[in-house]
Each structure stands twice: as C-alpha cells, then as structure tokens.
Amino acid sequence: MLLQKVYTIFKNRYVIAIIFLLIFLISRLIFLEAKDIWIDEGHTYLVLHGAPLFNLPPLYFELLRPFVFLFGYTPFGLRILSVIADVIYVVTLFLVTKEL
C-alpha cells in the first residue's frame, strides 16, 4: 500500500525533477564557500572596485553588483550569480529534453 503511494508520487517526472533540482541547489549552496577565491573571482573583485575591464563585456559585472551589495565581497557574494545561472540552466535543460 505504501509502496503504491510512493510509486504514484514518483511516477510524475516533475516531482523527480524538482527533487533532483533541490539536491543540486543544496549541494551547490553548501559547498559555495568551501574554497578560497580563485583568480577569476579576484579579477571580478578588482573590476567591481574600478579596475579596467580589459575588453571584457560588462554585463556580468553589472548583474553581479546587486549580489555583492547584498552579500559583500565574500566568496558567496561573488559566486551566487553563477549558482542562479546553473539552476536556470538545469531547469531549461529539463524542459527542452522532456520534449525529445
């Protein structure tokens, strides 16, 4: 009886996708500050403080400014935009591949 209820819940692929997305998001957020700032994040830090862009497109840095304002110049603040982009990518990939 219990197995039948679990099977009917997990038969829906959206439930499974949401569970995997939550596991993905939690694992990304838990280990977000596990490593020190890398060289590209250091460059991002310098650009946000006014260093020249060296012919880089400024959109990424402008999108990152509100997160750095909210969370500070920490590894979390410099990486949260990438986590949001990863989640959007995973959701888009699921929606595209479910049609195949």
Secondary structure, 3 states (H helix, E strand, C coil): CHHHHHHHHHCCHHHHHHHHHHHHHHHHHHCCCCCCCCHHHHHHHHHHCCCCCCCCCCHHHHHHHHHHHHHCCCHHHHHHHHHHHHHHHHHHHHHHHCCC
